Amino acid sequence: MDESSISHFRNGTALEKSRAHQKINKEATKMAKDPVCGMDVEEQKAAGASQHKGRSYFFCSKSCKEKFDRNPEQYAK
Ligand SMILES: [Zn+2]
């Protein structure tokens, strides 16, 4: 019981650190195009990501990722 609360605390601390880091590197935010619906998606905020033929694709929602995963050839160009 004690151990789990300690790990919770550690996770929270790590999360706060990475958030602060993101603010500093705001200009480094990478934008990607969701190949399914065509929306611009921030890579860090993407609901999902898939690899296809060595490329990374990012999605605005899980349903877009599922569509892509079912038929990547249709969307990857
Ligand atoms: Zn989408």
N, CA, C, O and the ligand as a Tripos MOL2 file, in Angstrom:
@<TRIPOS>MOLECULE
protein
  309   307    78     0     0
PROTEIN
NO_CHARGES

@<TRIPOS>ATOM
      1 N           0.8420   -1.2150    0.0000 N.3       1 MET1
      2 CA          0.0000    0.0000    0.0000 C.3       1 MET1
      3 C           0.8690    1.2540    0.0000 C.2       1 MET1
      4 O           0.6440    2.1890   -0.7670 O.2       1 MET1
      5 N           1.8770    1.2460    0.8890 N.am      2 ASP2
      6 CA          2.7830    2.3960    0.9110 C.3       2 ASP2
      7 C           3.5280    2.5280   -0.4190 C.2       2 ASP2
      8 O           3.7190    3.6300   -0.9340 O.2       2 ASP2
      9 N           3.9340    1.4060   -0.9510 N.am      3 GLU3
     10 CA          4.6970    1.4450   -2.1940 C.3       3 GLU3
     11 C           3.8960    2.0730   -3.3300 C.2       3 GLU3
     12 O           4.4290    2.8470   -4.1250 O.2       3 GLU3
     13 N           2.6050    1.7300   -3.3950 N.am      4 SER4
     14 CA          1.8190    2.2700   -4.5150 C.3       4 SER4
     15 C           1.6550    3.7830   -4.3800 C.2       4 SER4
     16 O           1.6370    4.4960   -5.3830 O.2       4 SER4
     17 N           1.5360    4.2730   -3.1510 N.am      5 SER5
     18 CA          1.3830    5.7200   -3.0220 C.3       5 SER5
     19 C           2.6930    6.4340   -3.3650 C.2       5 SER5
     20 O           2.6900    7.5530   -3.8800 O.2       5 SER5
     21 N           3.7940    5.7760   -3.0730 N.am      6 ILE6
     22 CA          5.0880    6.3760   -3.4410 C.3       6 ILE6
     23 C           5.2050    6.4620   -4.9620 C.2       6 ILE6
     24 O           5.6400    7.4840   -5.4920 O.2       6 ILE6
     25 N           4.8170    5.3870   -5.6710 N.am      7 SER7
     26 CA          4.9490    5.4280   -7.1270 C.3       7 SER7
     27 C           3.9930    6.4500   -7.7330 C.2       7 SER7
     28 O           4.3020    7.0630   -8.7550 O.2       7 SER7
     29 N           2.8290    6.6350   -7.1040 N.am      8 HIS8
     30 CA          1.9210    7.6730   -7.5800 C.3       8 HIS8
     31 C           2.5820    9.0420   -7.4900 C.2       8 HIS8
     32 O           2.5210    9.8580   -8.4100 O.2       8 HIS8
     33 N           3.2120    9.2550   -6.3490 N.am      9 PHE9
     34 CA          3.8750   10.5350   -6.1280 C.3       9 PHE9
     35 C           4.9560   10.7510   -7.1760 C.2       9 PHE9
     36 O           5.0870   11.8430   -7.7300 O.2       9 PHE9
     37 N           5.7270    9.7090   -7.4450 N.am     10 ARG10
     38 CA          6.8090    9.8190   -8.4360 C.3      10 ARG10
     39 C           6.2450   10.1350   -9.8170 C.2      10 ARG10
     40 O           6.7650   10.9980  -10.5240 O.2      10 ARG10
     41 N           5.1870    9.4390  -10.1950 N.am     11 ASN11
     42 CA          4.5960    9.6910  -11.5090 C.3      11 ASN11
     43 C           4.1300   11.1240  -11.6340 C.2      11 ASN11
     44 O           4.3350   11.7700  -12.6620 O.2      11 ASN11
     45 N           3.4940   11.6240  -10.5660 N.am     12 GLY12
     46 CA          3.0060   13.0010  -10.5950 C.3      12 GLY12
     47 C           4.1420   13.9810  -10.7710 C.2      12 GLY12
     48 O           4.0310   14.9490  -11.5240 O.2      12 GLY12
     49 N           5.2160   13.7330  -10.0870 N.am     13 THR13
     50 CA          6.3650   14.6330  -10.1950 C.3      13 THR13
     51 C           6.9410   14.6240  -11.6110 C.2      13 THR13
     52 O           7.2760   15.6730  -12.1620 O.2      13 THR13
     53 N           7.0500   13.4460  -12.1810 N.am     14 ALA14
     54 CA          7.5870   13.3380  -13.5400 C.3      14 ALA14
     55 C           6.6890   14.0770  -14.5230 C.2      14 ALA14
     56 O           7.1640   14.7370  -15.4470 O.2      14 ALA14
     57 N           5.3810   13.9520  -14.3080 N.am     15 LEU15
     58 CA          4.4240   14.5920  -15.1990 C.3      15 LEU15
     59 C           4.5680   16.1140  -15.1330 C.2      15 LEU15
     60 O           4.5640   16.7880  -16.1630 O.2      15 LEU15
     61 N           4.6950   16.6480  -13.9210 N.am     16 GLU16
     62 CA          4.8410   18.0960  -13.7740 C.3      16 GLU16
     63 C           6.1110   18.5740  -14.4820 C.2      16 GLU16
     64 O           6.1200   19.6160  -15.1370 O.2      16 GLU16
     65 N           7.1590   17.8040  -14.3380 N.am     17 LYS17
     66 CA          8.4220   18.1870  -14.9800 C.3      17 LYS17
     67 C           8.2650   18.2230  -16.4910 C.2      17 LYS17
     68 O           8.7250   19.1610  -17.1420 O.2      17 LYS17
     69 N           7.6160   17.2010  -17.0560 N.am     18 SER18
     70 CA          7.5020   17.1620  -18.5170 C.3      18 SER18
     71 C           6.5960   18.2860  -18.9960 C.2      18 SER18
     72 O           6.7980   18.8120  -20.0900 O.2      18 SER18
     73 N           5.6000   18.6650  -18.1970 N.am     19 ARG19
     74 CA          4.7410   19.7890  -18.5900 C.3      19 ARG19
     75 C           5.5410   21.0830  -18.6560 C.2      19 ARG19
     76 O           5.4040   21.8630  -19.5980 O.2      19 ARG19
     77 N           6.3690   21.2990  -17.6550 N.am     20 ALA20
     78 CA          7.1870   22.5080  -17.6310 C.3      20 ALA20
     79 C           8.1200   22.5140  -18.8360 C.2      20 ALA20
     80 O           8.3570   23.5520  -19.4530 O.2      20 ALA20
     81 N           8.6360   21.3490  -19.1520 N.am     21 HIS21
     82 CA          9.5390   21.2100  -20.2840 C.3      21 HIS21
     83 C           8.8200   21.5790  -21.5860 C.2      21 HIS21
     84 O           9.3850   22.2560  -22.4440 O.2      21 HIS21
     85 N           7.5850   21.1330  -21.7210 N.am     22 GLN22
     86 CA          6.8260   21.4170  -22.9330 C.3      22 GLN22
     87 C           6.6150   22.9090  -23.1150 C.2      22 GLN22
     88 O           6.6730   23.4180  -24.2350 O.2      22 GLN22
     89 N           6.3690   23.6150  -22.0060 N.am     23 LYS23
     90 CA          6.1560   25.0630  -22.1070 C.3      23 LYS23
     91 C           7.3990   25.7460  -22.6620 C.2      23 LYS23
     92 O           7.3180   26.6260  -23.5190 O.2      23 LYS23
     93 N           8.5510   25.3200  -22.1520 N.am     24 ILE24
     94 CA          9.8050   25.9290  -22.5870 C.3      24 ILE24
     95 C          10.0170   25.6720  -24.0810 C.2      24 ILE24
     96 O          10.4710   26.5480  -24.8160 O.2      24 ILE24
     97 N           9.6820   24.4680  -24.5080 N.am     25 ASN25
     98 CA          9.9160   24.0920  -25.8960 C.3      25 ASN25
     99 C           8.6860   24.2850  -26.7790 C.2      25 ASN25
    100 O           8.4790   23.5490  -27.7430 O.2      25 ASN25
    101 N           7.8920   25.2600  -26.4450 N.am     26 LYS26
    102 CA          6.6360   25.4480  -27.1640 C.3      26 LYS26
    103 C           6.8560   25.6120  -28.6700 C.2      26 LYS26
    104 O           6.0740   25.1140  -29.4790 O.2      26 LYS26
    105 N           7.9130   26.3060  -29.0280 N.am     27 GLU27
    106 CA          8.1620   26.5520  -30.4440 C.3      27 GLU27
    107 C           8.5450   25.2850  -31.1900 C.2      27 GLU27
    108 O           8.4870   25.2330  -32.4180 O.2      27 GLU27
    109 N           8.9410   24.2550  -30.4320 N.am     28 ALA28
    110 CA          9.3600   23.0100  -31.0720 C.3      28 ALA28
    111 C           8.1780   22.0780  -31.3320 C.2      28 ALA28
    112 O           8.3610   20.9560  -31.8030 O.2      28 ALA28
    113 N           6.9670   22.5420  -31.0250 N.am     29 THR29
    114 CA          5.7940   21.7010  -31.2470 C.3      29 THR29
    115 C           5.7210   21.2700  -32.7020 C.2      29 THR29
    116 O           5.7740   22.0860  -33.6220 O.2      29 THR29
    117 N           5.5990   19.9810  -32.8760 N.am     30 LYS30
    118 CA          5.5420   19.4540  -34.2430 C.3      30 LYS30
    119 C           4.0940   19.2280  -34.6380 C.2      30 LYS30
    120 O           3.3090   18.6450  -33.8900 O.2      30 LYS30
    121 N           3.7620   19.6950  -35.8120 N.am     31 MET31
    122 CA          2.4230   19.4710  -36.3320 C.3      31 MET31
    123 C           2.4760   18.3500  -37.3690 C.2      31 MET31
    124 O           3.4050   18.2510  -38.1710 O.2      31 MET31
    125 N           1.4590   17.5270  -37.3180 N.am     32 ALA32
    126 CA          1.3520   16.4600  -38.3070 C.3      32 ALA32
    127 C          -0.0600   16.4810  -38.8680 C.2      32 ALA32
    128 O          -0.9860   16.9760  -38.2260 O.2      32 ALA32
    129 N          -0.2150   15.9450  -40.0590 N.am     33 LYS33
    130 CA         -1.5450   15.8940  -40.6560 C.3      33 LYS33
    131 C          -2.1520   14.5130  -40.4300 C.2      33 LYS33
    132 O          -1.5540   13.4870  -40.7510 O.2      33 LYS33
    133 N          -3.3360   14.5220  -39.8770 N.am     34 ASP34
    134 CA         -4.0840   13.2790  -39.7360 C.3      34 ASP34
    135 C          -4.4420   12.8180  -41.1520 C.2      34 ASP34
    136 O          -5.1980   13.4960  -41.8470 O.2      34 ASP34
    137 N          -3.9080   11.6720  -41.5850 N.am     35 PRO35
    138 CA         -4.1140   11.2670  -42.9870 C.3      35 PRO35
    139 C          -5.5450   10.8120  -43.2720 C.2      35 PRO35
    140 O          -5.9450   10.6990  -44.4310 O.2      35 PRO35
    141 N          -6.3050   10.5550  -42.2260 N.am     36 VAL36
    142 CA         -7.6680   10.0530  -42.4260 C.3      36 VAL36
    143 C          -8.6430   11.2040  -42.6670 C.2      36 VAL36
    144 O          -9.3970   11.1840  -43.6400 O.2      36 VAL36
    145 N          -8.6300   12.2070  -41.7850 N.am     37 CYS37
    146 CA         -9.6040   13.2900  -41.9190 C.3      37 CYS37
    147 C          -8.9600   14.5820  -42.4170 C.2      37 CYS37
    148 O          -9.6710   15.5250  -42.7650 O.2      37 CYS37
    149 N          -7.6210   14.6430  -42.4580 N.am     38 GLY38
    150 CA         -6.9430   15.8070  -42.9840 C.3      38 GLY38
    151 C          -6.7010   16.9210  -41.9690 C.2      38 GLY38
    152 O          -6.1910   17.9850  -42.3210 O.2      38 GLY38
    153 N          -7.0660   16.6790  -40.7170 N.am     39 MET39
    154 CA         -6.8670   17.6890  -39.6780 C.3      39 MET39
    155 C          -5.3950   17.8220  -39.3090 C.2      39 MET39
    156 O          -4.6390   16.8530  -39.3840 O.2      39 MET39
    157 N          -4.9930   19.0300  -38.9090 N.am     40 ASP40
    158 CA         -3.6570   19.2030  -38.3470 C.3      40 ASP40
    159 C          -3.6860   18.7790  -36.8850 C.2      40 ASP40
    160 O          -4.5590   19.1910  -36.1220 O.2      40 ASP40
    161 N          -2.7200   17.9500  -36.5090 N.am     41 VAL41
    162 CA         -2.6750   17.3970  -35.1600 C.3      41 VAL41
    163 C          -1.3020   17.6860  -34.5650 C.2      41 VAL41
    164 O          -0.2820   17.4910  -35.2250 O.2      41 VAL41
    165 N          -1.2780   18.1510  -33.3200 N.am     42 GLU42
    166 CA          0.0060   18.2800  -32.6350 C.3      42 GLU42
    167 C           0.4610   16.8920  -32.2530 C.2      42 GLU42
    168 O          -0.2880   16.1280  -31.6440 O.2      42 GLU42
    169 N           1.6940   16.5640  -32.6130 N.am     43 GLU43
    170 CA          2.1710   15.2040  -32.3620 C.3      43 GLU43
    171 C           2.0760   14.8320  -30.8920 C.2      43 GLU43
    172 O           1.7400   13.6970  -30.5560 O.2      43 GLU43
    173 N           2.3690   15.7820  -30.0180 N.am     44 GLN44
    174 CA          2.3410   15.4700  -28.5940 C.3      44 GLN44
    175 C           0.9230   15.2830  -28.0590 C.2      44 GLN44
    176 O           0.7220   14.6290  -27.0350 O.2      44 GLN44
    177 N          -0.0540   15.8550  -28.7500 N.am     45 LYS45
    178 CA         -1.4240   15.7680  -28.2610 C.3      45 LYS45
    179 C          -2.2610   14.7910  -29.0660 C.2      45 LYS45
    180 O          -3.4620   14.6590  -28.8310 O.2      45 LYS45
    181 N          -1.6440   14.1110  -30.0040 N.am     46 ALA46
    182 CA         -2.3900   13.2010  -30.8630 C.3      46 ALA46
    183 C          -3.0660   12.1110  -30.0440 C.2      46 ALA46
    184 O          -2.5180   11.6290  -29.0530 O.2      46 ALA46
    185 N          -4.2770   11.7250  -30.4780 N.am     47 ALA47
    186 CA         -5.0020   10.6700  -29.7640 C.3      47 ALA47
    187 C          -4.4030    9.3050  -30.0510 C.2      47 ALA47
    188 O          -4.6340    8.3450  -29.3160 O.2      47 ALA47
    189 N          -3.6230    9.2270  -31.1390 N.am     48 GLY48
    190 CA         -2.9990    7.9600  -31.4630 C.3      48 GLY48
    191 C          -1.9490    8.1510  -32.5300 C.2      48 GLY48
    192 O          -1.9400    9.1620  -33.2320 O.2      48 GLY48
    193 N          -1.0670    7.1850  -32.6520 N.am     49 ALA49
    194 CA         -0.0340    7.2380  -33.6800 C.3      49 ALA49
    195 C           0.1850    5.8370  -34.2260 C.2      49 ALA49
    196 O           0.0700    4.8510  -33.4970 O.2      49 ALA49
    197 N           0.5000    5.7550  -35.5020 N.am     50 SER50
    198 CA          0.8010    4.4630  -36.1190 C.3      50 SER50
    199 C           2.0430    4.5810  -36.9710 C.2      50 SER50
    200 O           2.3730    5.6560  -37.4730 O.2      50 SER50
    201 N           2.7190    3.4750  -37.1260 N.am     51 GLN51
    202 CA          3.8720    3.4090  -38.0140 C.3      51 GLN51
    203 C           3.4530    2.6720  -39.2770 C.2      51 GLN51
    204 O           2.7700    1.6500  -39.2170 O.2      51 GLN51
    205 N           3.8680    3.2010  -40.4120 N.am     52 HIS52
    206 CA          3.6000    2.4950  -41.6650 C.3      52 HIS52
    207 C           4.7600    2.7400  -42.6100 C.2      52 HIS52
    208 O           5.0680    3.8840  -42.9430 O.2      52 HIS52
    209 N           5.4000    1.6680  -43.0410 N.am     53 LYS53
    210 CA          6.5510    1.7610  -43.9320 C.3      53 LYS53
    211 C           7.5920    2.7620  -43.4380 C.2      53 LYS53
    212 O           8.1180    3.5630  -44.2110 O.2      53 LYS53
    213 N           7.8790    2.7030  -42.1430 N.am     54 GLY54
    214 CA          8.9290    3.5280  -41.5770 C.3      54 GLY54
    215 C           8.5480    4.9670  -41.2920 C.2      54 GLY54
    216 O           9.3710    5.7490  -40.8150 O.2      54 GLY54
    217 N           7.3000    5.3230  -41.5830 N.am     55 ARG55
    218 CA          6.8420    6.6820  -41.2800 C.3      55 ARG55
    219 C           5.8870    6.6550  -40.1060 C.2      55 ARG55
    220 O           5.2320    5.6470  -39.8390 O.2      55 ARG55
    221 N           5.8180    7.7900  -39.4020 N.am     56 SER56
    222 CA          4.8720    7.9090  -38.2940 C.3      56 SER56
    223 C           3.6790    8.7190  -38.7530 C.2      56 SER56
    224 O           3.8250    9.7250  -39.4480 O.2      56 SER56
    225 N           2.5080    8.2760  -38.3610 N.am     57 TYR57
    226 CA          1.2780    9.0000  -38.6620 C.3      57 TYR57
    227 C           0.5640    9.2860  -37.3550 C.2      57 TYR57
    228 O           0.5470    8.4560  -36.4460 O.2      57 TYR57
    229 N          -0.0290   10.4800  -37.2690 N.am     58 PHE58
    230 CA         -0.6880   10.8930  -36.0330 C.3      58 PHE58
    231 C          -2.1540   11.1790  -36.3190 C.2      58 PHE58
    232 O          -2.5320   11.6110  -37.4080 O.2      58 PHE58
    233 N          -2.9660   10.9210  -35.2950 N.am     59 PHE59
    234 CA         -4.4160   10.9890  -35.4990 C.3      59 PHE59
    235 C          -5.1000   11.8450  -34.4460 C.2      59 PHE59
    236 O          -4.6770   11.9060  -33.2920 O.2      59 PHE59
    237 N          -6.1910   12.5170  -34.8830 N.am     60 CYS60
    238 CA         -6.9260   13.3970  -33.9710 C.3      60 CYS60
    239 C          -7.7860   12.5870  -33.0210 C.2      60 CYS60
    240 O          -8.1210   13.0610  -31.9350 O.2      60 CYS60
    241 N          -8.1470   11.3780  -33.4080 N.am     61 SER61
    242 CA         -9.0260   10.5700  -32.5750 C.3      61 SER61
    243 C          -8.7120    9.0950  -32.7730 C.2      61 SER61
    244 O          -8.0620    8.6940  -33.7390 O.2      61 SER61
    245 N          -9.2020    8.2950  -31.8140 N.am     62 LYS62
    246 CA         -8.9390    6.8600  -31.9250 C.3      62 LYS62
    247 C          -9.6430    6.2710  -33.1330 C.2      62 LYS62
    248 O          -9.1450    5.3180  -33.7310 O.2      62 LYS62
    249 N         -10.7900    6.8170  -33.5020 N.am     63 SER63
    250 CA        -11.4980    6.2310  -34.6440 C.3      63 SER63
    251 C         -10.7160    6.4700  -35.9360 C.2      63 SER63
    252 O         -10.7280    5.6220  -36.8280 O.2      63 SER63
    253 N         -10.0320    7.6200  -36.0460 N.am     64 CYS64
    254 CA         -9.1980    7.8430  -37.2260 C.3      64 CYS64
    255 C          -8.0460    6.8380  -37.2550 C.2      64 CYS64
    256 O          -7.7130    6.3010  -38.3110 O.2      64 CYS64
    257 N          -7.4480    6.5910  -36.1070 N.am     65 LYS65
    258 CA         -6.3500    5.6210  -36.0510 C.3      65 LYS65
    259 C          -6.8500    4.2280  -36.4410 C.2      65 LYS65
    260 O          -6.1730    3.4980  -37.1650 O.2      65 LYS65
    261 N          -8.0220    3.8750  -35.9640 N.am     66 GLU66
    262 CA         -8.5690    2.5480  -36.2890 C.3      66 GLU66
    263 C          -8.8180    2.4130  -37.7900 C.2      66 GLU66
    264 O          -8.5400    1.3690  -38.3800 O.2      66 GLU66
    265 N          -9.3410    3.4660  -38.3990 N.am     67 LYS67
    266 CA         -9.5650    3.4190  -39.8470 C.3      67 LYS67
    267 C          -8.2430    3.2350  -40.5840 C.2      67 LYS67
    268 O          -8.1410    2.4500  -41.5270 O.2      67 LYS67
    269 N          -7.2330    3.9770  -40.1300 N.am     68 PHE68
    270 CA         -5.9230    3.8820  -40.7720 C.3      68 PHE68
    271 C          -5.3460    2.4800  -40.6090 C.2      68 PHE68
    272 O          -4.8590    1.8820  -41.5680 O.2      68 PHE68
    273 N          -5.4060    1.9620  -39.3750 N.am     69 ASP69
    274 CA         -4.8190    0.6480  -39.1040 C.3      69 ASP69
    275 C          -5.4990   -0.4550  -39.9170 C.2      69 ASP69
    276 O          -4.8690   -1.4470  -40.2840 O.2      69 ASP69
    277 N          -6.7830   -0.2690  -40.1920 N.am     70 ARG70
    278 CA         -7.5120   -1.2780  -40.9580 C.3      70 ARG70
    279 C          -7.0730   -1.2940  -42.4270 C.2      70 ARG70
    280 O          -7.0680   -2.3350  -43.0840 O.2      70 ARG70
    281 N          -6.7040   -0.1030  -42.9190 N.am     71 ASN71
    282 CA         -6.3900   -0.0160  -44.3450 C.3      71 ASN71
    283 C          -5.3520    1.0770  -44.6050 C.2      71 ASN71
    284 O          -5.6510    2.0690  -45.2680 O.2      71 ASN71
    285 N          -4.1330    0.9000  -44.0850 N.am     72 PRO72
    286 CA         -3.1130    1.9670  -44.1830 C.3      72 PRO72
    287 C          -2.7970    2.3800  -45.6150 C.2      72 PRO72
    288 O          -2.5080    3.5480  -45.8730 O.2      72 PRO72
    289 N          -2.8500    1.4410  -46.5360 N.am     73 GLU73
    290 CA         -2.4940    1.7630  -47.9330 C.3      73 GLU73
    291 C          -3.4090    2.8280  -48.5250 C.2      73 GLU73
    292 O          -3.0100    3.5960  -49.4010 O.2      73 GLU73
    293 N          -4.6270    2.8580  -48.0360 N.am     74 GLN74
    294 CA         -5.6080    3.8140  -48.5790 C.3      74 GLN74
    295 C          -5.2650    5.2480  -48.1690 C.2      74 GLN74
    296 O          -5.5570    6.1960  -48.8970 O.2      74 GLN74
    297 N          -4.6370    5.3980  -46.9880 N.am     75 TYR75
    298 CA         -4.3990    6.7470  -46.4560 C.3      75 TYR75
    299 C          -2.9530    7.1960  -46.5570 C.2      75 TYR75
    300 O          -2.6800    8.3910  -46.6740 O.2      75 TYR75
    301 N          -2.0250    6.2520  -46.5130 N.am     76 ALA76
    302 CA         -0.6130    6.6210  -46.5320 C.3      76 ALA76
    303 C          -0.1880    6.9140  -47.9590 C.2      76 ALA76
    304 O          -0.2380    6.0440  -48.8280 O.2      76 ALA76
    305 N           0.2340    8.1570  -48.1900 N.am     77 LYS77
    306 CA          0.6360    8.5090  -49.5470 C.3      77 LYS77
    307 C           1.9420    9.2830  -49.5210 C.2      77 LYS77
    308 O           2.4490    9.6720  -50.5730 O.2      77 LYS77
    309 ZN         -8.8920   12.5690  -37.6860 Zn       78 ZN78
@<TRIPOS>BOND
     1     1     2 1
     2     2     3 1
     3     3     4 2
     4     3     5 am
     5     5     6 1
     6     6     7 1
     7     7     8 2
     8     7     9 am
     9     9    10 1
    10    10    11 1
    11    11    12 2
    12    11    13 am
    13    13    14 1
    14    14    15 1
    15    15    16 2
    16    15    17 am
    17    17    18 1
    18    18    19 1
    19    19    20 2
    20    19    21 am
    21    21    22 1
    22    22    23 1
    23    23    24 2
    24    23    25 am
    25    25    26 1
    26    26    27 1
    27    27    28 2
    28    27    29 am
    29    29    30 1
    30    30    31 1
    31    31    32 2
    32    31    33 am
    33    33    34 1
    34    34    35 1
    35    35    36 2
    36    35    37 am
    37    37    38 1
    38    38    39 1
    39    39    40 2
    40    39    41 am
    41    41    42 1
    42    42    43 1
    43    43    44 2
    44    43    45 am
    45    45    46 1
    46    46    47 1
    47    47    48 2
    48    47    49 am
    49    49    50 1
    50    50    51 1
    51    51    52 2
    52    51    53 am
    53    53    54 1
    54    54    55 1
    55    55    56 2
    56    55    57 am
    57    57    58 1
    58    58    59 1
    59    59    60 2
    60    59    61 am
    61    61    62 1
    62    62    63 1
    63    63    64 2
    64    63    65 am
    65    65    66 1
    66    66    67 1
    67    67    68 2
    68    67    69 am
    69    69    70 1
    70    70    71 1
    71    71    72 2
    72    71    73 am
    73    73    74 1
    74    74    75 1
    75    75    76 2
    76    75    77 am
    77    77    78 1
    78    78    79 1
    79    79    80 2
    80    79    81 am
    81    81    82 1
    82    82    83 1
    83    83    84 2
    84    83    85 am
    85    85    86 1
    86    86    87 1
    87    87    88 2
    88    87    89 am
    89    89    90 1
    90    90    91 1
    91    91    92 2
    92    91    93 am
    93    93    94 1
    94    94    95 1
    95    95    96 2
    96    95    97 am
    97    97    98 1
    98    98    99 1
    99    99   100 2
   100    99   101 am
   101   101   102 1
   102   102   103 1
   103   103   104 2
   104   103   105 am
   105   105   106 1
   106   106   107 1
   107   107   108 2
   108   107   109 am
   109   109   110 1
   110   110   111 1
   111   111   112 2
   112   111   113 am
   113   113   114 1
   114   114   115 1
   115   115   116 2
   116   115   117 am
   117   117   118 1
   118   118   119 1
   119   119   120 2
   120   119   121 am
   121   121   122 1
   122   122   123 1
   123   123   124 2
   124   123   125 am
   125   125   126 1
   126   126   127 1
   127   127   128 2
   128   127   129 am
   129   129   130 1
   130   130   131 1
   131   131   132 2
   132   131   133 am
   133   133   134 1
   134   134   135 1
   135   135   136 2
   136   135   137 am
   137   137   138 1
   138   138   139 1
   139   139   140 2
   140   139   141 am
   141   141   142 1
   142   142   143 1
   143   143   144 2
   144   143   145 am
   145   145   146 1
   146   146   147 1
   147   147   148 2
   148   147   149 am
   149   149   150 1
   150   150   151 1
   151   151   152 2
   152   151   153 am
   153   153   154 1
   154   154   155 1
   155   155   156 2
   156   155   157 am
   157   157   158 1
   158   158   159 1
   159   159   160 2
   160   159   161 am
   161   161   162 1
   162   162   163 1
   163   163   164 2
   164   163   165 am
   165   165   166 1
   166   166   167 1
   167   167   168 2
   168   167   169 am
   169   169   170 1
   170   170   171 1
   171   171   172 2
   172   171   173 am
   173   173   174 1
   174   174   175 1
   175   175   176 2
   176   175   177 am
   177   177   178 1
   178   178   179 1
   179   179   180 2
   180   179   181 am
   181   181   182 1
   182   182   183 1
   183   183   184 2
   184   183   185 am
   185   185   186 1
   186   186   187 1
   187   187   188 2
   188   187   189 am
   189   189   190 1
   190   190   191 1
   191   191   192 2
   192   191   193 am
   193   193   194 1
   194   194   195 1
   195   195   196 2
   196   195   197 am
   197   197   198 1
   198   198   199 1
   199   199   200 2
   200   199   201 am
   201   201   202 1
   202   202   203 1
   203   203   204 2
   204   203   205 am
   205   205   206 1
   206   206   207 1
   207   207   208 2
   208   207   209 am
   209   209   210 1
   210   210   211 1
   211   211   212 2
   212   211   213 am
   213   213   214 1
   214   214   215 1
   215   215   216 2
   216   215   217 am
   217   217   218 1
   218   218   219 1
   219   219   220 2
   220   219   221 am
   221   221   222 1
   222   222   223 1
   223   223   224 2
   224   223   225 am
   225   225   226 1
   226   226   227 1
   227   227   228 2
   228   227   229 am
   229   229   230 1
   230   230   231 1
   231   231   232 2
   232   231   233 am
   233   233   234 1
   234   234   235 1
   235   235   236 2
   236   235   237 am
   237   237   238 1
   238   238   239 1
   239   239   240 2
   240   239   241 am
   241   241   242 1
   242   242   243 1
   243   243   244 2
   244   243   245 am
   245   245   246 1
   246   246   247 1
   247   247   248 2
   248   247   249 am
   249   249   250 1
   250   250   251 1
   251   251   252 2
   252   251   253 am
   253   253   254 1
   254   254   255 1
   255   255   256 2
   256   255   257 am
   257   257   258 1
   258   258   259 1
   259   259   260 2
   260   259   261 am
   261   261   262 1
   262   262   263 1
   263   263   264 2
   264   263   265 am
   265   265   266 1
   266   266   267 1
   267   267   268 2
   268   267   269 am
   269   269   270 1
   270   270   271 1
   271   271   272 2
   272   271   273 am
   273   273   274 1
   274   274   275 1
   275   275   276 2
   276   275   277 am
   277   277   278 1
   278   278   279 1
   279   279   280 2
   280   279   281 am
   281   281   282 1
   282   282   283 1
   283   283   284 2
   284   283   285 am
   285   285   286 1
   286   286   287 1
   287   287   288 2
   288   287   289 am
   289   289   290 1
   290   290   291 1
   291   291   292 2
   292   291   293 am
   293   293   294 1
   294   294   295 1
   295   295   296 2
   296   295   297 am
   297   297   298 1
   298   298   299 1
   299   299   300 2
   300   299   301 am
   301   301   302 1
   302   302   303 1
   303   303   304 2
   304   303   305 am
   305   305   306 1
   306   306   307 1
   307   307   308 2
@<TRIPOS>SUBSTRUCTURE
     1 MET1         2 RESIDUE 1 A MET
     2 ASP2         6 RESIDUE 1 A ASP
     3 GLU3        10 RESIDUE 1 A GLU
     4 SER4        14 RESIDUE 1 A SER
     5 SER5        18 RESIDUE 1 A SER
     6 ILE6        22 RESIDUE 1 A ILE
     7 SER7        26 RESIDUE 1 A SER
     8 HIS8        30 RESIDUE 1 A HIS
     9 PHE9        34 RESIDUE 1 A PHE
    10 ARG10       38 RESIDUE 1 A ARG
    11 ASN11       42 RESIDUE 1 A ASN
    12 GLY12       46 RESIDUE 1 A GLY
    13 THR13       50 RESIDUE 1 A THR
    14 ALA14       54 RESIDUE 1 A ALA
    15 LEU15       58 RESIDUE 1 A LEU
    16 GLU16       62 RESIDUE 1 A GLU
    17 LYS17       66 RESIDUE 1 A LYS
    18 SER18       70 RESIDUE 1 A SER
    19 ARG19       74 RESIDUE 1 A ARG
    20 ALA20       78 RESIDUE 1 A ALA
    21 HIS21       82 RESIDUE 1 A HIS
    22 GLN22       86 RESIDUE 1 A GLN
    23 LYS23       90 RESIDUE 1 A LYS
    24 ILE24       94 RESIDUE 1 A ILE
    25 ASN25       98 RESIDUE 1 A ASN
    26 LYS26      102 RESIDUE 1 A LYS
    27 GLU27      106 RESIDUE 1 A GLU
    28 ALA28      110 RESIDUE 1 A ALA
    29 THR29      114 RESIDUE 1 A THR
    30 LYS30      118 RESIDUE 1 A LYS
    31 MET31      122 RESIDUE 1 A MET
    32 ALA32      126 RESIDUE 1 A ALA
    33 LYS33      130 RESIDUE 1 A LYS
    34 ASP34      134 RESIDUE 1 A ASP
    35 PRO35      138 RESIDUE 1 A PRO
    36 VAL36      142 RESIDUE 1 A VAL
    37 CYS37      146 RESIDUE 1 A CYS
    38 GLY38      150 RESIDUE 1 A GLY
    39 MET39      154 RESIDUE 1 A MET
    40 ASP40      158 RESIDUE 1 A ASP
    41 VAL41      162 RESIDUE 1 A VAL
    42 GLU42      166 RESIDUE 1 A GLU
    43 GLU43      170 RESIDUE 1 A GLU
    44 GLN44      174 RESIDUE 1 A GLN
    45 LYS45      178 RESIDUE 1 A LYS
    46 ALA46      182 RESIDUE 1 A ALA
    47 ALA47      186 RESIDUE 1 A ALA
    48 GLY48      190 RESIDUE 1 A GLY
    49 ALA49      194 RESIDUE 1 A ALA
    50 SER50      198 RESIDUE 1 A SER
    51 GLN51      202 RESIDUE 1 A GLN
    52 HIS52      206 RESIDUE 1 A HIS
    53 LYS53      210 RESIDUE 1 A LYS
    54 GLY54      214 RESIDUE 1 A GLY
    55 ARG55      218 RESIDUE 1 A ARG
    56 SER56      222 RESIDUE 1 A SER
    57 TYR57      226 RESIDUE 1 A TYR
    58 PHE58      230 RESIDUE 1 A PHE
    59 PHE59      234 RESIDUE 1 A PHE
    60 CYS60      238 RESIDUE 1 A CYS
    61 SER61      242 RESIDUE 1 A SER
    62 LYS62      246 RESIDUE 1 A LYS
    63 SER63      250 RESIDUE 1 A SER
    64 CYS64      254 RESIDUE 1 A CYS
    65 LYS65      258 RESIDUE 1 A LYS
    66 GLU66      262 RESIDUE 1 A GLU
    67 LYS67      266 RESIDUE 1 A LYS
    68 PHE68      270 RESIDUE 1 A PHE
    69 ASP69      274 RESIDUE 1 A ASP
    70 ARG70      278 RESIDUE 1 A ARG
    71 ASN71      282 RESIDUE 1 A ASN
    72 PRO72      286 RESIDUE 1 A PRO
    73 GLU73      290 RESIDUE 1 A GLU
    74 GLN74      294 RESIDUE 1 A GLN
    75 TYR75      298 RESIDUE 1 A TYR
    76 ALA76      302 RESIDUE 1 A ALA
    77 LYS77      306 RESIDUE 1 A LYS
    78 ZN78       309 GROUP 0 **** ****
